[in-house]
């Protein structure tokens, strides 16, 4: 029995660990562990790479210096190779043959081909087949997942009867009743004039209509973040709106500005903001439907135009 094998067996026994327990923790067959502890390393000539790997596992579990164990094993393999070489020389001399054999100065055992590894190194290992089974099951699950995902992508939302277009620009001031969708299309269209309608024309550009008999309306802005602002009404600067930085303190509660206009005196407004992120706009409490295109950091005008019954279009532009 070699000193290396004796040292590993003593360390295992000092820890109160059986050889079967060591086999479970290192995933090395019991018979291989028994050969290592018995110092039968000559059985594994040509398999030095695998033996070194096993010794590293054993050293880790037994809390032994891995480098020291590896060095002892390298020395032992050199001794085993030298002993075999001497034995061949003696046998050839006995037969009266002159043999020219040179002992290598630095012996490095040849790494075995994986196809030529001896069965004794890894036989009786129940974990090998289990590992292969787990790998196969994982690959099957991955393939099924990819196939399912590919089928799901081929489904278009337009086939869903409940699908609604998120880019729809016109909203109604009141939520329509589902039963009204099934009513006759010849119903009196004057009903639309009794509701507030907001239509998105372009980026930060909206138009709206009011009920027929409305005489005034309220425009409200909620500044969620800090922004410098200036307001123009009907093409001219609006004196009742203070040009300054709103929500300068970055309060969690937005700073609110609310203005009431008379319908017969109002045509359009342009609100210039130095920062256009997260602000909210309301007409008579109805929020203007902003999109992601309406949110950016650069200065820009928020334009709002009132469409009256006459259908007149206002072309006034703000002048500074």
JOSULVEN-V689775 format. One record per helix or strand of 2 or more residues. SS is the DSSP state (H for helix, E for strand). FROM is the first residue (numbers start at 1). TO is the last residue. If there is no record, write none. Layout:
ss:SS from:FROM to:TO
ss:SS from:FROM to:TO
This chain:
ss:H from:3 to:14
ss:H from:19 to:26
ss:H from:30 to:37
ss:H from:41 to:44
ss:H from:48 to:62
ss:H from:66 to:94
ss:H from:114 to:116
ss:H from:119 to:121
ss:H from:126 to:153
ss:H from:157 to:159
ss:E from:170 to:172
ss:H from:178 to:182
ss:H from:189 to:194
ss:E from:197 to:202
ss:E from:205 to:209
ss:E from:216 to:223
ss:E from:227 to:233
ss:E from:236 to:237
ss:E from:244 to:246
ss:E from:255 to:262
ss:H from:263 to:265
ss:E from:268 to:273
ss:E from:280 to:283
ss:E from:286 to:287
ss:H from:292 to:294
ss:E from:300 to:306
